[in-house]
């Protein structure tokens, strides 16, 4: 925390100097102790002269394929990790002095993430270092109002659930002070609402935007009675429309919605300032907005993807790692005065729908219906889609399906796509393994990267 504050006080010059020192240290560690990176970097110049653009881009599939050679420790082969992960009772339990989690596999292939104790220290230290007076006041006030509830996937070794269990195991007093209460996202909506209503004084809810949209509908219908002061979201894109709708449904939101951007690969990738902007923790994280040929794009330009380098994890090096999200760095300085660059997340590659030469954002589809609790559009072929609906108790299935199908087809027609099939399915809507609910599921494997 002290080091991070000192770096921030020095402005851009000190941030960039700290970043390049950390990068060269990580590259040297990876070269020395990771057989995979030793091969990747064999022909590069010495580590103390290396620049970021000298380093090749890495991707999840390639790294996972060589997991045993990827880590800088030799005591954790992939089979040992998978054996640990097969036991659900091991969620949040360290193995070989490291914590292991899984990603949800939204883009088709889950990854195994290994976090050393130094990363846990980084996570809390960097978070406190970036706090403004506003954030300290927010936490103090919200804790006085009641408890914090996290709604995320509970059926696997995912960071949302697992990191909280890890903290409870390592430091019960800290976990108690944070007031952590966990609710599984996968359960039926009426049971989830019942559990929330049964908790006295819910002051703060941490969840995905997709779950937040469900809570909004339940609040609008009068079934959800909680009155939180703060929502924290992450893991998906939070739209301006949803933000406004949440504000109308929950007038109790004194502190609104704090929308964070991070990933299991780097839980503290960025921080959100008092003006609502996302800033990269650039002394310990490098985020590169690039085009489809992995070349940097100018600030203000939407990227094709983003490359992540995590300088705080020496056990499992993520260096120029293709994260697959679309971001746009801000051109102007943030009013909060932070010297760290700010950016916007415009979408995640794994959620884009491609039909022929047309690419559609999932946000163009209106998949809400008064007589449906959940609606999901699933792409089963390039021009074939199916609709899955969890109906409300008093709903007539045929009418609901017909109306939503027509709304979906209208979107396709408006985008010049006439020959697209949309059919009703009896299958229930599905969650990702980590408990996210995506209203639109694109065709798996439809967005390969060279």
N, C-alpha and C positions, 0 to 999 in steps of 0.2 A: 504494500500500500504506500509506504513511504517513498520507495523508488519510483512508483508510477506518478505520484504527485510531483516529485522533483522533476521528472521528465516533462510533465505537462507545463510546469512553471517556466521551463526553458523554451517553450514555443516550438515552431516547426524545426528549427535547426537541431535542437536537442532530441526531438522525437525521431527525426530521420537518422541521426547518429546512433541512437539506441537501437533502432530497427535494423540497421545494417550490421551492427555488432552482434545482435541476437541471431540474425540470419546466418552470418558466417560461422558463429559458434555451432548452430544447429547443423549446418552443412558438414562441418568437420566431424561432429558426433555421428551423423548418419553415415559418412564415408568410412569412419573407423569401425563402427559396431553393427551396421546393417549390411549384410551381404548384398541385398537388392540394390541399395543406393551406392554401394561400392562399385557395382557394375555400371549403374546408370551414370555415375559421375567420373568414371575412369579416365575419360579423355578431356576433362575440364581443367581449367587453370587452378592454382592453389586456392584453398578455402579462404585464406585471408585476403585474396584479391577478387573473390567471386562477386558478381552482380546478379540481381534477380533474373534478368533476361537470359543469362547464361544457362539457366536450369531448365530441363525438359518438363513439359506438362505431364502430370500423373492422373490416373483415373481409377475409380473404385474397383472395377472388374479386374484390372491388371494387378492392382495391389493385393486384393483378396486372393487372387490366384497364387500369389507367392507370399502368403501371410508369414510362413515360418522364416523366410529370409527378410521380411520387411522390418520386424521389430529389432530394436537395438539390444534386447535381452534375449538370451537363448533358452531361458527356462520356461517358456510359454508357447509350446507348439499349438497349432490350430486344433488338433483333436482334443487336447486337454481343455482348451477354452470351450469347445462345443459340448464336451461332457459336463462342464460346469453350468453352461447355459441350458442344458436339457432339464435341469432341476429348478423348478419355479421357486422353490424355497431359498435358492441362492441369490435371489434378487437383492442387490445392494451389499452382497458379501464379497469382500476382496479375495483375490486368488493370486498367489505369488507376489504379495505386496502391491498389487495394482487392482483397480476396479475395471470391470468389463461390462459393456453395454452393447445393444444391437440397435441399428437404425431400423426404421419401419419398412424399408424396402419399397417406398413409394415409386421409385423410378425403375423397379423391377428386380433389384438385387439388394438384399440387406447387407450391411457391412458390420463387422465387429470392431468396436472402438475400445482401445485400451488407454486408461487414464492413470498416471502415477500420482502419488501423493502431492508432488510439486504442482500438478495441475489444479488440484483442489485448493491448494494455498493460493495459486494465481487467481482462481475463480472468485474467491471471497475478497482477496486483496484488491484486485482490479475493480471489483464492483464498488467497494467502499471508497477507493481512490477517486472514482469518477462522480460520486454523489455530490450534488450541490446542496445548499441549505434546504432547498425545496424538497429534495428526496428524504433528507433526515426528518423534516417536519411531517412529510407524508407518512413515513413508516411509523413514527411516534403516534400520530393521530389515528391512523387506521388500527394499530394494535390496541389502542384504548377502546375503539368501537366494537371489537369482536375478534373472530377467528378468521384465519386464512384457509381457503379450501382450494385444493388442486384437483381438477377433473381431467384425467388423461387415461391412456391405456394401462390396464392392470394385468394383462395376460401375457407378459413377457418381460425380458430384461431391457427395458427402454429407459432412457434418461429421465423422463418426466417422473416416473415412479421410483426407479432405481436410485437416482441421486439423492432423493429425500430419505430413502431407507439407509443409504450409505452414511449420510450425515447423522441420522438417528443412532446408527451403530457406533460411529466414531466419536460423536459429541452429543450425547442425549440432552445436555443442558442447552446447547445451541438450538437443537431441533425444537425443544419445548418453547424456547424464547421466540422462535419464528412462528409458533402456533400452527404447525403443519397438520392439516386434515386431508385425507386422500379419498376420492370417490372415483370408481371405475367408470370410464366413458362408455363401455360397450353394453351396459345393461339397458333394459327398456326405459323409455323416456319417463313413463309415469312413476317407475320405481326411483329413478334418479331424482325427479322432482320431489318425491316423497322424502327422500333422504335429505335433500337440501332444506326443505321446509322444517324438518325435525331438528336442524342445527340452530341453536339460539345465537343470534347476533352474527350472521355471516357478513363480515366486513370487506373481505377481499377474495376474489376468485381468480385463479390462474388456470387458463385453458386455451384451446385452439379457437380461432375464429369460427370454424364450422360448428363447434359445440356452442359457442356464444350465440350464433344465429338461432339454434334450437332453444336456448334459454330465453331469447327475446320473444319467440313465438309463444312459449309457455307463459311468459309474463303478460304478454298482450291478451292472452286468452283467460287470464285471471287464475291460472292453476299454480303458478309459482309466486310465492309470497315474500321472498327474501328482498332486502333493500341494501345491497352492498354499496360501499363508498368508492370502490376501485375494482376494475377488471385489468388483469394483465394477460396479454395474448402473445402467441408466437407460433412458429412452425408452419404457418400458412399466411396467405396474403389477406390483410384486413382492409376492406374497401371503405371508401368514404361513405357510401350508402349505408353499410352496416353500422359504421360508427355513429351516424346521425340517428339511425333507428334505435340503437341501444340507448342513446341519450334521451330519446323520447319515452322509451319503455321504463327506464330506470332513473327517475328524477333524483334519486338518492345519491347518484354518482358525483360526490364532491370533487373527486380527483380524476374522473373520466376513465379513459382507457390508455394504459401504457402498453404500447405494442413493441415487442422486442424482436430482434433478428439474430438468430443463432442456429446452430445445428448440433447434432450429437458429436460431430467431429470437433467442434469448438463451442462449448456452451456459453462462453462469454466473448463471443465474436465482436459484439458492439454494445453500446449503451445508448439509452434514450434520454435526452436532456430535458430541461424544464420547458423548452419550446416545442417538444414533440419530435425533434429530429433524431435520426439514428446516426451515431458516430462510431467509426471503427476504432478499436483499441490498438492503434497503429504501432505502439512500442512492442506489442507482443503478438500482433496479428497483421498479416498483409492480405489485402483484398484487391484483386485486379479485375477491373471491368474490361472485357475483351470481346472481339468480334469472332466470327466463325472460323477464322484462321489463327486465333489466339494472339492477335495483335491488340495493343491497348487502344481503347476508344477515348475520345476527348470527354472531359467533364461536360455534363448536360446531355450526353448521348446514351441511349439505352443500349446495354450490352447484349450480346448473344448468349453469353454465359459469364461466370465469374470464377476466378481462380483463388483458392484459399491456401495460405501458408500459416500454420499454427506454430509460433515460435516458443510456446510454453509447454510443448509436449515433446520431450526428447526420447521417450520410449517407443512411440509410434509416429514417425515423422510424416506429417502432412505438408508437402512442399509443392506449391503450384498445382494444387489438387482441384480438378474440375468439379465444382459444386453443382452446376447446372441451373443456377438461378439467373434471372435478368435484373440488373440493377442500373441505376443512373446516379452518378455522383453529382452533388449540387455544385453549381458554379459560384454562387455567392457565399459569403461567410455567414455562419449561424449567429443569430442575435444573442445566443447564450454566451458567446465569447470563447467557446472551446477551440483550442488550436487543432483538434482532431477533425479530419475530413468527415463530412456528413453525406448521406446517400439515401436513395429511395429504392425500395424493392418493388418492382413492377409485376413480378410473376415468377413462377417456378416452371422450368422446362417440363417437368414430369406431369404437369396439369394441362398443358396445351393440347388442343385437339387438331389433328391434321387430316384433312379430306382432300386428296389430290394435291393441288398446289395451294389450297386455301388453309390458313392456320387461324384457328379461333381460340380466343380466351374463354375459359369456363364461365367468366362473368357475363357473357352475352346471353346465356340461357336463363330464363325465368322458370325456376323449378320449385316454386312454392304454390301450394294449393290449400284452400281453407279446410279441405277434408282429408288432408294428408299430414302425417307427422314427419315423415322423411321421404324425399324423392331423390332418386339417383339415376343419372343417364350414363350407360356403359357402352363404350365403343367395342364391338365384337369383331368388326372387320373394317376395312378402309371406308366403306360406305354403308355399314350396317351398325345399328344401335339398338339397344334394348332399354326399356324403362322399368325400374324397380321402385315400388311404392309401398311404404308402410302406412296403411290407411288409418284414419281416425275411426272410432267405434261406430259412428252413425253413417259412414260413407258407403256410397254405391260404387263398387269398383269400376264397372264399365264406364260410367260417366267421368270419374276422375281421370282414368287412363286416357280417354278420348280427348279431354280438354288439354291435358299436359302434352300429349303427343302432338296435337295441333300447334301448340305454342312452340314446341321444339322445331317442328317442320317449318314454321314461319321464319325462324332464325336462319335455317339453312337456305330457304328461298331468298331471303333478303341478302344473303351472301353469295348468290349465284349458284347454289347447289340444289339442283332439282331432283336428281336421281339418288336420294338417300332414304334408306329404309329405317323406320323407327317402329318397333313393335313392343307390345306389353309383355312383361315377364312375371312369372309367379315367384321368382327367386327374391329373397329379402334383400334390402340394401345392405352393403357390407362396409365394415370399417377396415382401415389399415391395421396392421399388427400392433401399432403403438396407440391405437384408439382414435386416430383422426377419421373424420367422416368427410369424404370428398363427394360433392354433389355430382361431379363429372369425373368419370374414370376413362382416360384415353386408352387407346389400344396399346397394350404392353409391347415393348420392343419396336414401337413406331418411330422413335427418335434416336436411332443409333448415332454414335459419334465416331468419326474416323480416327 
